[in-house]
Amino acid sequence: MTTINELQDQVIEEFEGFDDWMDKYQMLIDLGNDLEPLDEKYKTEQNLIDGCQSRVWLQADYRDGLVWLQAESDALIVKGIIALLIRVLNGHTPHDILEADLYFIPRIGLSDHLSPTRANGLLAMVKQIRAYALAYSMHNA
């Protein structure tokens, strides 16, 4: 199985192929468009992430010791960001998710190129994923 860090390195490599931030934004939008649509039953108040300016729903399930993430957003760039997080963190153990240092975020320049509200949203998404991972790790302890 590919580790979280290997997946982060793949993302960094893909983004390094672009010098222009407009191209990187386009890649984020494409990633968002490729994200599987979230089942309507998961678009609940409970799954909305606090701290995001746009609406982001995050559903996490726990199967066979691994955390499985699905998400949807009504904003294209944000949808791309959550798609990246899912790509890096999906299908890993709660422990691995909690221990992960998400260095790909600063390395691809996301931290520098997002508006403050989107940057806060990104932190809120990471925090929510970690909260699910923590809950599932307790559940299993």
The 8 nearest C-alpha neighbors of each residue, nearest first, counted from 0:
[[1, 2, 91, 90, 3, 5, 6, 4],
 [0, 2, 5, 3, 6, 4, 91, 87],
 [3, 1, 5, 4, 6, 0, 91, 87],
 [2, 4, 6, 5, 87, 7, 88, 1],
 [3, 5, 7, 6, 2, 8, 99, 87],
 [6, 4, 8, 2, 7, 3, 1, 9],
 [5, 7, 9, 3, 4, 8, 87, 2],
 [8, 6, 4, 10, 9, 5, 103, 87],
 [7, 9, 11, 5, 6, 10, 12, 4],
 [10, 8, 6, 12, 7, 11, 13, 5],
 [9, 11, 7, 13, 12, 8, 14, 6],
 [12, 10, 8, 14, 9, 13, 107, 15],
 [11, 13, 15, 9, 10, 14, 8, 16],
 [14, 12, 10, 15, 11, 16, 9, 17],
 [13, 15, 11, 16, 12, 17, 107, 10],
 [16, 14, 12, 17, 13, 11, 18, 107],
 [15, 17, 14, 13, 18, 12, 11, 23],
 [18, 16, 15, 19, 14, 22, 23, 20],
 [19, 17, 20, 16, 15, 22, 23, 14],
 [18, 20, 21, 22, 17, 23, 24, 16],
 [21, 19, 23, 22, 24, 18, 17, 112],
 [20, 22, 24, 19, 23, 25, 26, 18],
 [23, 21, 25, 20, 24, 19, 26, 17],
 [24, 22, 20, 26, 25, 21, 27, 17],
 [23, 25, 27, 21, 26, 22, 20, 28],
 [24, 26, 22, 28, 23, 27, 29, 21],
 [25, 27, 23, 29, 24, 28, 30, 22],
 [28, 26, 79, 24, 30, 25, 29, 76],
 [27, 29, 31, 25, 79, 76, 26, 30],
 [30, 28, 26, 32, 31, 27, 25, 33],
 [31, 29, 79, 27, 33, 32, 28, 26],
 [79, 32, 30, 78, 28, 34, 29, 33],
 [31, 33, 29, 30, 34, 28, 79, 75],
 [34, 32, 30, 31, 29, 35, 82, 28],
 [35, 33, 31, 32, 36, 82, 30, 71],
 [34, 36, 37, 33, 69, 32, 70, 71],
 [37, 35, 34, 38, 71, 70, 69, 33],
 [38, 36, 71, 70, 39, 35, 69, 41],
 [37, 39, 40, 41, 36, 42, 35, 69],
 [40, 38, 42, 41, 37, 43, 36, 71],
 [39, 41, 38, 42, 43, 37, 58, 46],
 [42, 40, 39, 43, 38, 58, 37, 46],
 [43, 41, 39, 40, 56, 46, 44, 38],
 [42, 44, 45, 46, 41, 47, 40, 56],
 [45, 43, 47, 46, 42, 56, 48, 41],
 [44, 46, 43, 47, 48, 42, 56, 41],
 [47, 45, 56, 57, 43, 44, 58, 48],
 [48, 46, 56, 44, 55, 45, 49, 57],
 [47, 49, 55, 56, 51, 46, 50, 124],
 [50, 48, 51, 47, 123, 120, 52, 124],
 [49, 51, 120, 123, 48, 52, 119, 116],
 [52, 50, 120, 53, 49, 48, 54, 123],
 [51, 53, 116, 50, 54, 120, 117, 49],
 [54, 52, 51, 74, 55, 73, 72, 77],
 [53, 55, 72, 73, 51, 52, 56, 47],
 [56, 54, 72, 47, 48, 71, 53, 57],
 [55, 57, 47, 46, 71, 70, 42, 48],
 [58, 56, 70, 46, 69, 55, 47, 59],
 [57, 59, 69, 68, 70, 46, 41, 56],
 [60, 58, 68, 67, 69, 66, 57, 131],
 [61, 59, 67, 66, 62, 68, 58, 65],
 [60, 62, 66, 65, 67, 64, 59, 63],
 [63, 61, 65, 64, 60, 66, 67, 90],
 [64, 62, 65, 61, 66, 92, 90, 67],
 [63, 65, 62, 92, 61, 66, 93, 91],
 [66, 64, 92, 91, 90, 62, 63, 61],
 [65, 67, 61, 90, 91, 60, 92, 89],
 [68, 66, 60, 90, 89, 59, 61, 65],
 [67, 69, 59, 89, 58, 85, 66, 60],
 [70, 68, 58, 57, 59, 37, 67, 71],
 [71, 69, 57, 56, 37, 58, 68, 72],
 [70, 72, 56, 37, 55, 78, 36, 57],
 [73, 71, 55, 78, 74, 54, 56, 77],
 [72, 74, 54, 75, 53, 71, 55, 78],
 [75, 73, 77, 72, 76, 78, 53, 54],
 [76, 74, 78, 28, 77, 31, 79, 73],
 [77, 75, 79, 28, 78, 27, 74, 80],
 [78, 76, 80, 79, 74, 75, 81, 72],
 [77, 79, 31, 72, 75, 81, 76, 80],
 [31, 80, 78, 27, 82, 76, 30, 77],
 [79, 81, 77, 83, 82, 78, 76, 84],
 [80, 82, 84, 78, 83, 79, 85, 77],
 [83, 81, 79, 85, 80, 84, 31, 78],
 [84, 82, 86, 80, 81, 85, 87, 79],
 [85, 83, 81, 87, 86, 82, 88, 80],
 [86, 84, 89, 82, 88, 83, 87, 81],
 [85, 87, 83, 84, 88, 89, 82, 6],
 [86, 88, 84, 6, 85, 3, 7, 89],
 [89, 87, 85, 86, 84, 91, 3, 96],
 [90, 88, 85, 67, 91, 68, 86, 87],
 [89, 91, 67, 66, 65, 88, 92, 68],
 [92, 90, 65, 89, 66, 88, 95, 93],
 [91, 93, 65, 95, 94, 66, 64, 96],
 [92, 94, 132, 96, 136, 95, 97, 66],
 [93, 95, 97, 92, 96, 98, 136, 132],
 [96, 94, 98, 92, 97, 93, 99, 91],
 [95, 97, 93, 99, 94, 98, 92, 88],
 [96, 98, 94, 95, 99, 129, 93, 132],
 [97, 99, 95, 96, 94, 100, 93, 101],
 [100, 98, 96, 97, 101, 95, 3, 4],
 [99, 101, 102, 98, 4, 97, 103, 96],
 [102, 100, 103, 99, 104, 7, 4, 105],
 [101, 103, 104, 100, 105, 106, 7, 4],
 [102, 104, 106, 7, 101, 105, 107, 11],
 [103, 105, 102, 109, 106, 107, 101, 110],
 [106, 104, 108, 110, 107, 103, 109, 102],
 [107, 105, 103, 108, 104, 102, 11, 109],
 [108, 106, 105, 11, 109, 104, 103, 14],
 [109, 107, 105, 106, 111, 110, 112, 104],
 [108, 110, 112, 111, 104, 107, 105, 113],
 [109, 111, 105, 108, 112, 113, 104, 118],
 [112, 110, 108, 109, 113, 105, 114, 118],
 [113, 111, 109, 110, 108, 114, 20, 118],
 [114, 112, 118, 117, 111, 109, 110, 115],
 [113, 115, 117, 116, 118, 112, 111, 119],
 [116, 114, 118, 117, 119, 113, 120, 110],
 [115, 117, 119, 118, 114, 120, 52, 51],
 [118, 116, 120, 114, 119, 115, 113, 121],
 [117, 119, 115, 121, 120, 116, 113, 114],
 [120, 118, 122, 116, 117, 121, 115, 123],
 [119, 121, 51, 117, 123, 118, 122, 50],
 [120, 122, 118, 124, 123, 119, 117, 125],
 [123, 121, 119, 125, 120, 124, 126, 118],
 [122, 124, 120, 126, 121, 125, 50, 127],
 [125, 123, 121, 127, 126, 122, 120, 128],
 [126, 124, 122, 128, 127, 123, 129, 121],
 [125, 127, 123, 129, 124, 128, 122, 130],
 [126, 128, 130, 124, 129, 125, 123, 131],
 [129, 127, 125, 131, 130, 126, 124, 132],
 [128, 130, 132, 126, 127, 131, 97, 133],
 [131, 129, 127, 133, 132, 128, 126, 134],
 [130, 132, 134, 128, 129, 133, 135, 127],
 [133, 131, 93, 129, 135, 130, 134, 136],
 [134, 132, 136, 130, 131, 135, 129, 137],
 [133, 135, 131, 137, 132, 136, 138, 130],
 [134, 136, 138, 132, 137, 133, 131, 139],
 [135, 137, 133, 139, 138, 134, 93, 132],
 [138, 136, 140, 134, 139, 135, 133, 132],
 [139, 137, 135, 136, 140, 134, 133, 132],
 [138, 140, 136, 137, 135, 64, 134, 93],
 [139, 137, 138, 136, 135, 134, 133, 93]]
